[in-house]
Amino acid sequence: MNKGYFGEFGGQYVPELLMPPLDELCQAMRDILPRPDFQTKLHDLLYDFAGRETPITFCPNLSKELGFDLWLKREDLLHTGAHKINNTLGQALLAKYMGKPSLVAETGADQHGVATAAAAARLGMDCIVFMGAEDVERQAPNVMRMRLLGAEVKAVSSGSRTLKDAINAALRHWIEKQRTTHYCFGTAAGPHPFPTLVRDFQSVIGREARRQMLEKTGSLPDFIVAAVGGGSNAIGLFHPFLEDADVRIIGVEAAGTGEPGCCNSAPINLGSPGILHGQLSMLLQDENGQILPSHSISAGLDYPGVGPEHAHLAATGRVRYGMATDMQALEAFKTLTRKEGIIPALESSHAVAWVLNHQADIPRGAKVLVNLSGRGDKDMDIVRPHIFPQGEQK
Ligand SMILES: Cc1ncc(COP(=O)(O)O)c(C=O)c1O
C-alpha cells in the first residue's frame, strides 16, 4: 500500500514514537479485519445495535419542484444521530481484538465523541475524549451525553482550543498509553492507516446505497453528493461508486461566510498542499505553512484539512468538489425540513444546498442521491436565531 499514499497525498508524517502503534494497527487490519468472526460481530453491531441498514428516501415534493429525482441516504436515522457510529463500532471492535481495553478519541462538535463513547460502553471499554475547551463550553449538552455514556471528557486549553488542538492532545495521549489504548480517529484523514481504515468502515454507506438504488429505481444514480469535513461520510458513499464512470460524484466543502480570506473550511477549493496531523493533504495555511483558522456554521465541517484520498480524487478529476456557504446551508436546512419533513444536520445541509443551487447543471429527470450524514437535532441552538429572528412564537 506504499505507506498509504493516494497519488502524492497521504503518508505517515509522525514522530518516531507514533510509528509502533501505527504499524501495529496496519498489522491488525491485515490479520483481524478479514476474519469471518470479526465480520460477523461487526455486522451484528451495525445492524442490531446501530440500526443499519439505513433506507434511501425519495423526496417527492422537492423532486417535483426541481425537475429531477432527489433521493437521500438516511445515515441520520442511525443510533447517536450520524454516520460516525459505523466507524467507531468498527474501530472499537478491532481494538478489543487487539487486546486494548481503552479508547481515546477527539471530537469537535460531539458526534464522533458520542459515537465513540457509545461503542465503548457497548463493548465494555474505557473511553477518554479530548475536546477543545472552546467546544466544551459551546457543546455543554453533548459533553453531558458523553459523560452519561461513561466517557471521561478532557478539555484542551492549548492553541485555538478547538478540534485541531484536541487531535494533537489525543495523539500525545496515544503515544503515552499505546500499550493499552487505541486511538479511535473520527474521520478519513490523519496518518496511514486511518484514511483507509475509516473509509473501509464507512463504505457500508455506498455499498448499501448502490444496491438500494438498483433495487428501487432499476439503475445507478446520475449524481451522488456528500458534504466533506475530514471526509469520512463522503468517501464512505463515494468509494463503491468510483468505478462507475457514468456516476458523477460531488463533494461539498464549507465555504463559511463566503467572504474572501480565511473564513471557510474549504481546503480543496481554497487551500494548498501541506502537512497536518500526520498526513500530506490540502490545507488552509499561510505562505509560511502556518495553519489558518477554519470557519463553518457546522462544527463537523470546521477543520482546516481534509483526508488525503479526497485531495487525490480532486487532483485526478474523478470527484468534483463544490462549496456551499453558511447561509446556503441554513436555507437548505429550512427547505428540506419544511418540504420533506426531515431535519438534516447542518453538515449534511451543505450537500443539500449544493443540489438546490445547481438545478441548472442537473439534467431534467436525473437521479440525484445525497448522503444525509446526520440529523439536525444537535443544531437547534445554531439555527434558531436564523430561522426565527423575531422569536419562535411569531
Ligand atoms: C453529521 C455530520 N456530517 C458530516 C460530518 C463531517 O465529517 P466527515 O467529513 O468525516 O464525514 C460530521 C462531523 O462531525 C457530522 O457530524
The ligand as an SDF file (V2000), in Angstrom:
LIG
                    3D

 16 16  0  0  0  0  0  0  0  0999 V2000
  -23.4790   14.8140   10.7050 C   0  0  0  0  0  0  0  0  0  0  0  0
  -22.0910   15.0150   10.2530 C   0  0  0  0  0  0  0  0  0  0  0  0
  -21.8360   15.0340    8.9380 N   0  0  0  0  0  0  0  0  0  0  0  0
  -20.5960   15.2210    8.4590 C   0  0  0  0  0  0  0  0  0  0  0  0
  -19.5360   15.4360    9.3190 C   0  0  0  0  0  0  0  0  0  0  0  0
  -18.1860   15.6900    8.7490 C   0  0  0  0  0  0  0  0  0  0  0  0
  -17.2760   14.6660    8.9690 O   0  0  0  0  0  0  0  0  0  0  0  0
  -16.7980   13.7260    7.8110 P   0  0  0  0  0  0  0  0  0  0  0  0
  -16.3090   14.6210    6.7110 O   0  0  0  0  0  0  0  0  0  0  0  0
  -15.7190   12.9150    8.4030 O   0  0  0  0  0  0  0  0  0  0  0  0
  -17.9490   12.9110    7.3630 O   0  0  0  0  0  0  0  0  0  0  0  0
  -19.7410   15.4200   10.7150 C   0  0  0  0  0  0  0  0  0  0  0  0
  -18.6420   15.6210   11.6620 C   0  0  0  0  0  0  0  0  0  0  0  0
  -18.8180   15.6770   12.8690 O   0  0  0  0  0  0  0  0  0  0  0  0
  -21.0560   15.2110   11.1860 C   0  0  0  0  0  0  0  0  0  0  0  0
  -21.3290   15.2020   12.4990 O   0  0  0  0  0  0  0  0  0  0  0  0
  1  2  1  0
  2  3  1  0
  2 15  2  0
  3  4  2  0
  4  5  1  0
  5  6  1  0
  5 12  2  0
  6  7  1  0
  7  8  1  0
  8  9  2  0
  8 10  1  0
  8 11  1  0
 12 13  1  0
 12 15  1  0
 13 14  2  0
 15 16  1  0
M  END
$$$$
